Amino acid sequence: METIIGLALVLTAGLGTGTMAWPIKKVKDLQFDQFLFVFMLVAVLLCPWIVTVLFVPDIASVVRVAGFKTLIISNSLSVCWGVANVLYMVSIVRIGAALSGAILSALGMAVGVIMPMILKGSGLFNAAPDVFSRIGVVILSGLVVIVAGIVLVILAGIGREKVLKQGPDKKASATGSFMSGLLLIVPSGILSAGLSLAFVYSQGPILSAVHEQGAGDLPANFAVWALGLIGGGLVNVGWFSYIMTKKKTWSVLLKRKTEIAYGIVGGLQFILSVVFMGKGMVLLGALGASVGFGIQQSMQVLGNQLIGFLGGEWKGIGGKPRRMMYAAIIVILLAVVILAISNVVSA
């Protein structure tokens, strides 16, 4: 039953993070920077800390028990994610949400799946099998499938870009150069695994310390993210604060209260999805860090494509590029199956 619940949570988490861009489609007046400032402030700093302060009796004790080494490692990894997120937001403008999300998730998945089997995580993740063990090889085969999916996504994106440039509507190709966007999204994808790895390498001692104080599973999981995402949160909030200061657009926030609500909703969707991901990985057992993250990222890709299609990014695009994107989706679903099987076999 725990395995089933764990799978359900990581699947839900993937769809949640994959579709979190939907509020952006509703924003008319707020600029990208202002929206994301609210989004990140709520998601990474305010929400997890409010829950932690309300439900964890002694946070200072949790810090002492977990140790500064644990927190330094987790926050360093979350800084990597923070940098990746900034690059990702820029790449969305260049090549669209569907394509950016697919490449980011696929590359992040490769790093996030392999690393916990090489450098063992904390808690139960410390018992993860080696990367070249029998189960590790099964998981590596899943990554081969993921690489095939990446190639199909990139080819579909190149084909889409060519069609847009040849179309009569010049605004349709205003998303920018595909190659320049690709140069941003590749390092972003690699660094994006820092979000999952921050949890993998800090959850053991933090969850234990919080549970000793009588707090439940949900507040305990929020506490892991609150303590581990400070670095990444400051990178994101700091970057968008800098942009708004440079453009002198802080005052717009006070004039667009309705649209600010979309940023709050998007931030809440993100942090809840991330909490579900962490809990799901724990329920999946020793391989949960690799398998759970892989499945979550796969579903995130599907969520990205859903937003991209519904948002009109593929409107008027048919033929080979669309067929390649459909093929990429099928390949990604196959990767989900392989990763799920690997977890069952290891049980």
Buried (B, 14 or more C-beta within 10 A) or exposed (E): EEBEEBBEBBBBBBBBBBBBBBBBEBBEEBBBBBBBBBBBBBBBBBBBBEBBEEBBEBBEBBBEBBBEEBBEBBBBBBBBBBBBBBBBBBBBBBBBBBBBBBBBBBBBBBBBBBBBBEEBBBBBBBEBBEBEEEBBBBBBBBBEBBBBBBBBBBBBBBBBBBBBEEEEEEEBBEBBEBEEBBBBBBBBBBBBBBBBBBBBBBBBBBBBBBBEBEBEBEBBBBBBBBBBBBBBBBBBBBBBBEBBEEEEBEEBBEEBEEBBEBBBBBBBBBBBBBBBBBBBBBBBBBBBBBBBBBBBBBBBBBBBBBBBBEBEBBEEBEEBBBEBBEBBBEBBBBBBEBBBBBBEEBE
